[in-house]
């Protein structure tokens, strides 16, 4: 079951992340650099979770995975409405990195 959850999670990740830079460029009429910098907010979210992963031990692995996957669905569903604003997009993409990193760490 855990492998199936990871398959769905990573499938969603690559499906969305692969096209997100193009969407940012089209929605904001950007060159590659601003879109790439905004996309790097995902990595910032991952780093934050990596250095603060002890919270998962405190609340429990299963509970953390449940809430992280639930929030992941919410964040991914909100992404399309944030693309026209660079700051909202960066915030949403950073949040995506936070919750996806929480899923990885909990698993």
Buried (B, 14 or more C-beta within 10 A) or exposed (E): EEEEEEEEBEEBBEEBBEEBBEBBBEBBEBEEEBBEEBBBBBEEBBEBBEEEBEEBEEEEEEEBBEBBBEBBEEBBEEBEEBBEEBEBBBBBBBBBBBBBBBBBBBB
